[in-house]
Amino acid sequence: MIRIRLPELIAKKAFHEGRRVELTEVAAATGIHRSTLSKLIHARGHNLTASNLDRLCRYFQCDVQDVLTYVPDEELLGEVSPTFKGPAPKSKTARTVGAKTRSGRAKSGKA
């Protein structure tokens, strides 16, 4: 599994600058949404795009190997579960004749 070392990078930056570095500051400086950064920190196995990896490397002035590290599955504590399950399947019931709209009225079936 690829581990994202974002908490370590934030702690290192905070130590070197002698101040607290907030996640909102990283989000504002990189253009990566705060919730995405939070998922990168807390969700095991969360996907990191190449553009976000580039932004993090630029912000922390580091190399890719400073952001990512490989951890063999045998060394992980607990089971790895995917956090992204893909798009939800489209419901066929919403397209059936006589289905109701949000207002509660039945669809007419006309275009």
LODOLO-214280 format. One record per residue: chain; x, z, y of N, C-alpha, C, O in turn. Coordinates in nm, 4 decimals. Last residue first. Layout:
("A"; (X; Z; Y); (X; Z; Y); (X; Z; Y); (X; Z; Y))
...
//
This chain:
("A"; (-4.2394; -2.3584; 1.3724); (-4.1140; -2.3677; 1.4467); (-4.1343; -2.3663; 1.5945); (-4.0374; -2.3735; 1.6702))
("A"; (-4.4417; -2.1199; 1.1969); (-4.4274; -2.2440; 1.2718); (-4.2977; -2.2403; 1.3521); (-4.2521; -2.1341; 1.3943))
("A"; (-4.4708; -1.8726; 1.0917); (-4.4135; -1.9723; 1.0033); (-4.3976; -2.1068; 1.0707); (-4.3453; -2.2000; 1.0096))
("A"; (-4.5600; -1.6512; 1.2218); (-4.6568; -1.7583; 1.2009); (-4.6042; -1.8643; 1.1050); (-4.6821; -1.9375; 1.0438))
("A"; (-4.5084; -1.3134; 1.1214); (-4.4547; -1.4409; 1.1677); (-4.5543; -1.5511; 1.1339); (-4.6234; -1.5458; 1.0322))
("A"; (-4.7129; -1.0404; 1.2257); (-4.6650; -1.1308; 1.1207); (-4.6127; -1.2586; 1.1822); (-4.6654; -1.3068; 1.2824))
("A"; (-4.6030; -0.7796; 1.4389); (-4.6899; -0.8921; 1.4105); (-4.6289; -0.9792; 1.3032); (-4.5067; -0.9897; 1.2921))
("A"; (-4.4137; -0.5924; 1.4999); (-4.5112; -0.5571; 1.3974); (-4.6065; -0.6683; 1.3638); (-4.6847; -0.6554; 1.2696))
("A"; (-4.2093; -0.6478; 1.6623); (-4.3304; -0.5990; 1.7288); (-4.4383; -0.5604; 1.6276); (-4.5410; -0.5032; 1.6639))
("A"; (-4.0212; -0.7542; 1.4902); (-4.0009; -0.6188; 1.5409); (-4.1260; -0.5616; 1.6056); (-4.1468; -0.4403; 1.6042))
("A"; (-4.2306; -0.9264; 1.2482); (-4.1279; -0.9226; 1.3510); (-4.1121; -0.7787; 1.3967); (-4.1821; -0.6902; 1.3475))
("A"; (-4.2855; -0.9474; 0.8958); (-4.3230; -0.9003; 1.0289); (-4.2031; -0.9035; 1.1231); (-4.0888; -0.8854; 1.0810))
("A"; (-4.3458; -1.2222; 0.6782); (-4.2624; -1.1098; 0.7204); (-4.2975; -1.0733; 0.8631); (-4.3352; -1.1596; 0.9424))
("A"; (-4.4790; -1.4443; 0.6026); (-4.5595; -1.3250; 0.6252); (-4.4769; -1.2041; 0.6646); (-4.5311; -1.0951; 0.6825))
("A"; (-4.2286; -1.5670; 0.3960); (-4.3492; -1.5959; 0.4719); (-4.4301; -1.4684; 0.4842); (-4.4471; -1.3942; 0.3874))
("A"; (-3.8972; -1.4322; 0.4321); (-4.0157; -1.4651; 0.3536); (-4.1357; -1.4884; 0.4440); (-4.1426; -1.4356; 0.5550))
("A"; (-3.6746; -1.3459; 0.5603); (-3.7109; -1.4852; 0.5771); (-3.8371; -1.5233; 0.5004); (-3.8785; -1.6391; 0.5053))
("A"; (-3.6301; -1.0881; 0.4892); (-3.6606; -1.1123; 0.6303); (-3.7060; -1.2557; 0.6529); (-3.7695; -1.2847; 0.7542))
("A"; (-3.5584; -1.1042; 0.2233); (-3.6918; -1.0535; 0.2554); (-3.7291; -1.0800; 0.4005); (-3.8474; -1.0931; 0.4322))
("A"; (-3.2988; -1.1740; 0.2005); (-3.3972; -1.2801; 0.1808); (-3.5362; -1.2340; 0.2220); (-3.6225; -1.3164; 0.2523))
("A"; (-3.0321; -1.0751; 0.4029); (-3.1519; -1.0335; 0.3319); (-3.2496; -1.1496; 0.3208); (-3.2797; -1.2159; 0.4200))
("A"; (-2.6959; -1.1469; 0.3541); (-2.8181; -1.1749; 0.4295); (-2.9390; -1.1432; 0.3434); (-2.9459; -1.1805; 0.2263))
("A"; (-2.4595; -0.8857; 0.2999); (-2.5316; -1.0044; 0.2528); (-2.6597; -1.0220; 0.3318); (-2.7240; -0.9248; 0.3713))
("A"; (-2.2248; -0.7957; 0.5510); (-2.3406; -0.7586; 0.4711); (-2.4119; -0.8856; 0.4248); (-2.4236; -0.9818; 0.5007))
("A"; (-1.8796; -0.8824; 0.5206); (-2.0084; -0.8908; 0.5887); (-2.1227; -0.8549; 0.4950); (-2.1169; -0.8809; 0.3748))
("A"; (-1.6555; -0.6272; 0.3847); (-1.6995; -0.7630; 0.4137); (-1.8339; -0.7636; 0.4834); (-1.8951; -0.6587; 0.5031))
("A"; (-1.5670; -0.3761; 0.3637); (-1.6429; -0.4265; 0.2499); (-1.6945; -0.5669; 0.2738); (-1.7694; -0.6204; 0.1920))
("A"; (-1.2933; -0.1910; 0.4373); (-1.3701; -0.3062; 0.4813); (-1.4379; -0.3672; 0.3600); (-1.3711; -0.4056; 0.2640))
("A"; (-1.1615; 0.0058; 0.3043); (-1.2502; 0.0472; 0.4131); (-1.3360; -0.0679; 0.4624); (-1.4406; -0.0452; 0.5231))
("A"; (-1.1008; 0.0685; -0.0401); (-1.1016; -0.0246; 0.0722); (-1.2004; 0.0207; 0.1789); (-1.3096; 0.0681; 0.1476))
("A"; (-0.9269; 0.3541; -0.1476); (-1.0545; 0.2840; -0.1419); (-1.0548; 0.1914; -0.0224); (-1.0132; 0.2312; 0.0864))
("A"; (-0.7079; 0.5024; -0.3630); (-0.7165; 0.4140; -0.2471); (-0.8500; 0.3420; -0.2524); (-0.8818; 0.2763; -0.3515))
("A"; (-0.7173; 0.8441; -0.4609); (-0.7476; 0.7042; -0.4881); (-0.7573; 0.6246; -0.3582); (-0.8081; 0.6734; -0.2572))
("A"; (-0.4428; 1.0757; -0.4227); (-0.5821; 1.0344; -0.4158); (-0.5962; 0.8849; -0.4370); (-0.4987; 0.8098; -0.4315))
("A"; (-0.1391; 1.0061; -0.2866); (-0.2232; 1.1160; -0.3328); (-0.3677; 1.0730; -0.3168); (-0.4097; 1.0373; -0.2067))
("A"; (0.0962; 0.7610; -0.3885); (-0.0189; 0.7992; -0.3079); (-0.0932; 0.9150; -0.3708); (-0.1086; 0.9217; -0.4928))
("A"; (0.2889; 0.6718; -0.5593); (0.3239; 0.7828; -0.4713); (0.2074; 0.8319; -0.3862); (0.2191; 0.9342; -0.3187))
("A"; (0.1866; 0.4517; -0.6849); (0.2137; 0.5703; -0.7673); (0.2422; 0.6936; -0.6810); (0.2218; 0.8066; -0.7252))
("A"; (0.1839; 0.2515; -0.4919); (0.0576; 0.3175; -0.5271); (0.0797; 0.4456; -0.6065); (-0.0002; 0.5387; -0.5966))
("A"; (0.4550; 0.2731; -0.2570); (0.4017; 0.2338; -0.3881); (0.2770; 0.3151; -0.4231); (0.2663; 0.4326; -0.3880))
("A"; (0.4412; 0.1876; 0.0724); (0.4341; 0.3057; -0.0132); (0.3769; 0.2603; -0.1471); (0.2630; 0.2138; -0.1525))
("A"; (0.6104; 0.0366; 0.3388); (0.5476; 0.0174; 0.2081); (0.5555; 0.1463; 0.1289); (0.6617; 0.2076; 0.1184))
("A"; (0.5295; 0.0463; 0.6855); (0.6163; 0.0856; 0.5757); (0.5394; 0.0684; 0.4450); (0.4174; 0.0840; 0.4416))
("A"; (0.5255; -0.0584; 1.0274); (0.4745; -0.0654; 0.8908); (0.5776; -0.0164; 0.7908); (0.6979; -0.0354; 0.8092))
("A"; (0.6741; -0.0094; 1.2570); (0.5286; 0.0115; 1.2601); (0.4723; 0.0212; 1.1187); (0.3815; 0.1004; 1.0932))
("A"; (0.9308; -0.0744; 1.2010); (0.9073; 0.0577; 1.2584); (0.7589; 0.0928; 1.2603); (0.7223; 0.2102; 1.2648))
("A"; (0.9192; -0.3353; 1.1190); (0.9444; -0.2342; 1.0154); (0.9325; -0.0910; 1.0681); (0.9248; 0.0033; 0.9894))
("A"; (0.8903; -0.4650; 1.3675); (0.7765; -0.4580; 1.2749); (0.7975; -0.3478; 1.1714); (0.7038; -0.2747; 1.1392))
("A"; (1.0573; -0.2713; 1.6252); (1.0463; -0.3813; 1.5301); (0.9274; -0.3589; 1.4377); (0.8715; -0.2494; 1.4304))
("A"; (0.9641; -0.1729; 1.9641); (1.0200; -0.1503; 1.8315); (1.0045; -0.2760; 1.7456); (0.9454; -0.3749; 1.7890))
("A"; (0.8190; -0.0920; 2.1989); (0.9521; -0.1515; 2.2026); (1.0268; -0.1260; 2.0721); (1.1349; -0.0671; 2.0693))
("A"; (0.5590; -0.0201; 2.2041); (0.6531; 0.0832; 2.1611); (0.7983; 0.0353; 2.1636); (0.8899; 0.1121; 2.1341))
("A"; (0.4524; -0.2690; 2.2957); (0.4278; -0.1445; 2.3679); (0.5313; -0.0373; 2.3336); (0.5851; 0.0285; 2.4227))
("A"; (0.5422; -0.4535; 2.1033); (0.5766; -0.4726; 2.2438); (0.5615; -0.3409; 2.3206); (0.6477; -0.3055; 2.4011))
("A"; (0.4235; -0.3521; 1.8720); (0.5700; -0.3646; 1.8798); (0.6156; -0.3781; 2.0252); (0.7167; -0.3200; 2.0644))
("A"; (0.1531; -0.3792; 1.9438); (0.2098; -0.2465; 1.9200); (0.3619; -0.2491; 1.9296); (0.4224; -0.1594; 1.9883))
("A"; (0.1322; -0.6595; 1.9613); (0.1043; -0.5764; 2.0792); (0.1644; -0.4371; 2.0644); (0.2200; -0.3826; 2.1597))
("A"; (0.1864; -0.7332; 1.6950); (0.2718; -0.7802; 1.8037); (0.2546; -0.6925; 1.9280); (0.3530; -0.6558; 1.9923))
("A"; (-0.0337; -0.6175; 1.5712); (0.1008; -0.5734; 1.5338); (0.1999; -0.6125; 1.6435); (0.2870; -0.5336; 1.6802))
("A"; (-0.2352; -0.7706; 1.6825); (-0.2296; -0.6280; 1.7141); (-0.0934; -0.5694; 1.6793); (-0.0434; -0.4817; 1.7497))
("A"; (-0.1695; -1.0183; 1.5664); (-0.1683; -1.0048; 1.7130); (-0.1635; -0.8576; 1.7542); (-0.0952; -0.8230; 1.8506))
("A"; (-0.2000; -0.9655; 1.2944); (-0.0673; -0.9985; 1.3448); (-0.0615; -0.9825; 1.4969); (0.0401; -0.9381; 1.5505))
("A"; (-0.4125; -0.6803; 1.2230); (-0.3897; -0.8222; 1.2489); (-0.2491; -0.8429; 1.3057); (-0.1876; -0.7500; 1.3581))
("A"; (-0.4557; -0.4594; 0.9667); (-0.3896; -0.4744; 1.0955); (-0.3596; -0.6221; 1.1167); (-0.2887; -0.6827; 1.0365))
("A"; (-0.7039; -0.2809; 0.7874); (-0.6375; -0.4079; 0.8135); (-0.5799; -0.4121; 0.9550); (-0.6464; -0.3736; 1.0512))
("A"; (-0.6556; 0.0338; 0.6260); (-0.7234; -0.0472; 0.7282); (-0.6389; -0.1693; 0.7616); (-0.5160; -0.1616; 0.7637))
("A"; (-0.5548; 0.2128; 0.4395); (-0.5687; 0.0738; 0.4005); (-0.6394; -0.0140; 0.5021); (-0.6797; -0.1255; 0.4690))
("A"; (-0.7308; 0.4872; 0.5548); (-0.6275; 0.4422; 0.4622); (-0.6554; 0.2973; 0.4228); (-0.7652; 0.2637; 0.3785))
("A"; (-0.7984; 0.5612; 0.8758); (-0.8546; 0.4930; 0.7587); (-0.7428; 0.4362; 0.6724); (-0.6695; 0.3468; 0.7148))
("A"; (-0.6508; 0.6764; 1.0930); (-0.7253; 0.7604; 0.9996); (-0.7746; 0.6920; 0.8729); (-0.7915; 0.7587; 0.7709))
("A"; (-0.5078; 0.4793; 1.2404); (-0.4497; 0.6112; 1.2149); (-0.5183; 0.6809; 1.0979); (-0.4510; 0.7385; 1.0125))
("A"; (-0.6767; 0.2649; 1.2522); (-0.5415; 0.2427; 1.2023); (-0.4739; 0.3750; 1.1668); (-0.3928; 0.3814; 1.0744))
("A"; (-0.8948; 0.3845; 1.3749); (-0.9059; 0.3425; 1.2354); (-0.7686; 0.3193; 1.1736); (-0.7467; 0.3502; 1.0565))
("A"; (-0.7857; 0.4163; 1.6315); (-0.8256; 0.5340; 1.5545); (-0.8387; 0.5006; 1.4062); (-0.7982; 0.5798; 1.3211))
("A"; (-0.7581; 0.1507; 1.7066); (-0.6389; 0.2340; 1.6921); (-0.6693; 0.3582; 1.6096); (-0.5879; 0.4003; 1.5274))
("A"; (-1.0302; 0.0878; 1.7179); (-0.9438; 0.0176; 1.6229); (-0.8167; 0.0977; 1.5998); (-0.7718; 0.1112; 1.4860))
("A"; (-1.1125; 0.2492; 1.9270); (-1.1674; 0.2750; 1.7937); (-1.0855; 0.2037; 1.6859); (-1.0731; 0.2543; 1.5743))
("A"; (-0.9754; 0.1342; 2.1437); (-0.9414; 0.2694; 2.0996); (-0.9926; 0.2992; 1.9589); (-0.9251; 0.3660; 1.8806))
("A"; (-0.8672; -0.2041; 2.1141); (-0.9747; -0.1068; 2.1352); (-0.9362; 0.0283; 2.0757); (-0.8726; 0.0353; 1.9705))
("A"; (-0.5781; -0.3177; 2.2691); (-0.6417; -0.2916; 2.1392); (-0.7461; -0.1828; 2.1615); (-0.7160; -0.0799; 2.2220))
("A"; (-0.4338; -0.3408; 2.4938); (-0.5536; -0.4234; 2.4854); (-0.6231; -0.4113; 2.3510); (-0.7165; -0.4861; 2.3220))
("A"; (-0.2147; -0.1834; 2.5461); (-0.2018; -0.2892; 2.4457); (-0.3194; -0.3854; 2.4436); (-0.3066; -0.4986; 2.3970))
("A"; (-0.2903; -0.0014; 2.7437); (-0.1648; -0.0752; 2.7595); (-0.1536; -0.1942; 2.6643); (-0.0905; -0.2945; 2.6975))
("A"; (-0.5294; 0.1064; 2.6467); (-0.5281; 0.0370; 2.7757); (-0.4038; -0.0503; 2.7908); (-0.4115; -0.1607; 2.8446))
("A"; (-0.4385; 0.2236; 2.4051); (-0.5427; 0.1208; 2.4042); (-0.5399; 0.0395; 2.5333); (-0.5472; -0.0833; 2.5293))
("A"; (-0.2628; 0.4143; 2.4993); (-0.2113; 0.3077; 2.4129); (-0.3108; 0.1915; 2.4117); (-0.2712; 0.0750; 2.4167))
("A"; (-0.4493; 0.5725; 2.6372); (-0.3384; 0.5100; 2.7096); (-0.2800; 0.3937; 2.6298); (-0.2512; 0.2876; 2.6852))
("A"; (-0.6085; 0.6637; 2.4303); (-0.6692; 0.5787; 2.5329); (-0.5630; 0.5079; 2.6166); (-0.5845; 0.3955; 2.6620))
("A"; (-0.4330; 0.8292; 2.2972); (-0.4737; 0.7055; 2.2317); (-0.5373; 0.6094; 2.3319); (-0.5220; 0.4878; 2.3200))
("A"; (-0.1774; 0.9734; 2.5066); (-0.3135; 0.9672; 2.4541); (-0.3414; 0.8316; 2.3900); (-0.2794; 0.7313; 2.4256))
("A"; (0.1038; 1.1543; 2.4997); (0.0598; 1.0148; 2.5016); (-0.0762; 1.0083; 2.4319); (-0.0870; 1.0348; 2.3122))
("A"; (0.2422; 1.4100; 2.6944); (0.1457; 1.3753; 2.5908); (0.1017; 1.2298; 2.6085); (0.0667; 1.1876; 2.7187))
("A"; (0.5978; 1.4048; 2.7561); (0.4580; 1.4186; 2.7966); (0.3689; 1.3805; 2.6795); (0.4149; 1.3260; 2.5791))
("A"; (0.8600; 1.3174; 2.7256); (0.8325; 1.4556; 2.7638); (0.6918; 1.4787; 2.8132); (0.6683; 1.5615; 2.9012))
("A"; (0.9441; 1.0804; 2.6281); (0.8983; 1.0806; 2.7669); (0.8623; 1.2205; 2.8166); (0.8370; 1.2399; 2.9355))
("A"; (1.0114; 1.1485; 2.3670); (1.1123; 1.0882; 2.4541); (1.0731; 1.0912; 2.6011); (1.1589; 1.1033; 2.6886))
("A"; (0.7624; 1.2488; 2.2738); (0.8825; 1.3330; 2.2756); (0.9855; 1.2786; 2.3735); (1.0407; 1.3537; 2.4539))
("A"; (0.5958; 1.0250; 2.2938); (0.5627; 1.1470; 2.3670); (0.6849; 1.2375; 2.3795); (0.7079; 1.2963; 2.4852))
("A"; (0.7231; 0.8534; 2.1128); (0.7132; 0.8157; 2.2545); (0.6846; 0.9389; 2.3398); (0.7432; 0.9550; 2.4469))
("A"; (0.6814; 1.0012; 1.8757); (0.8172; 0.9704; 1.9208); (0.8184; 0.9348; 2.0699); (0.9049; 0.9810; 2.1443))
("A"; (0.4013; 1.0010; 1.8587); (0.4733; 1.1275; 1.8708); (0.6153; 1.1052; 1.9232); (0.6636; 1.1822; 2.0062))
("A"; (0.3552; 0.7255; 1.8275); (0.2985; 0.7965; 1.9434); (0.3734; 0.9268; 1.9664); (0.4059; 0.9604; 2.0803))
("A"; (0.4846; 0.6820; 1.5848); (0.5287; 0.6113; 1.7049); (0.4781; 0.6794; 1.8312); (0.5505; 0.6895; 1.9302))
("A"; (0.3352; 0.8434; 1.4123); (0.4773; 0.8728; 1.4332); (0.5296; 0.8065; 1.5604); (0.6083; 0.8654; 1.6346))
("A"; (0.0835; 0.7151; 1.4193); (0.0974; 0.8541; 1.4676); (0.2433; 0.8908; 1.4967); (0.2718; 0.9608; 1.5939))
("A"; (0.1535; 0.4524; 1.3115); (0.1120; 0.4705; 1.4505); (0.1234; 0.6157; 1.4986); (0.1695; 0.6376; 1.6106))
("A"; (0.2426; 0.3319; 1.0735); (0.3085; 0.4521; 1.1248); (0.2754; 0.4791; 1.2722); (0.3615; 0.5238; 1.3480))
("A"; (0.0599; 0.2296; 0.8054); (0.0809; 0.2049; 0.9482); (0.1281; 0.3355; 1.0114); (0.0598; 0.4376; 1.0027))
("A"; (0.1534; 0.1209; 0.4864); (0.1167; 0.2348; 0.5700); (0.1517; 0.2029; 0.7153); (0.2613; 0.1545; 0.7440))
("A"; (0.0467; -0.0722; 0.2232); (0.1167; -0.0747; 0.3516); (0.0638; 0.0398; 0.4371); (-0.0569; 0.0529; 0.4571))
("A"; (0.0847; 0.0000; -0.1174); (0.0000; 0.0000; 0.0000); (0.0889; 0.0000; 0.1233); (0.1935; 0.0649; 0.1261))
//
